[in-house]
Amino acid sequence: MTTLAELKRQFMEDPEFVAAYEEAVEEYAAMEAMIRARAQSGVTQAELAERMGTTQSAIARLEGGRVSPSVATLQKYARALGKRLKIEMV
């Protein structure tokens, strides 16, 4: 039986897979940062939605990666948590 680690190692030999994997990692990192910031602030999705003037389901879609937020939306999200948005290119 092939383990998950072995399967990943095999897939990582394919340049197309590597490119898609790296792109997905960046997207998940952004979503994780948003959720972590909200959790550390002790704010629920519903509370954040109220602060932003939107719905809890819109916050769920945003945090779930089902929408691609604009920079303005990310700034609004950050401000609603008492934070500021910082974007870096590395």
Secondary structure, 3 states (H helix, E strand, C coil): CCCHHHHHHHHCCCHHHHHHHHHHHHHHHHHHHHHHHHHHCCCCHHHHHHHHCCCHHHHHHHHCCCCCCCHHHHHHHHHHCCCCCCCCCC
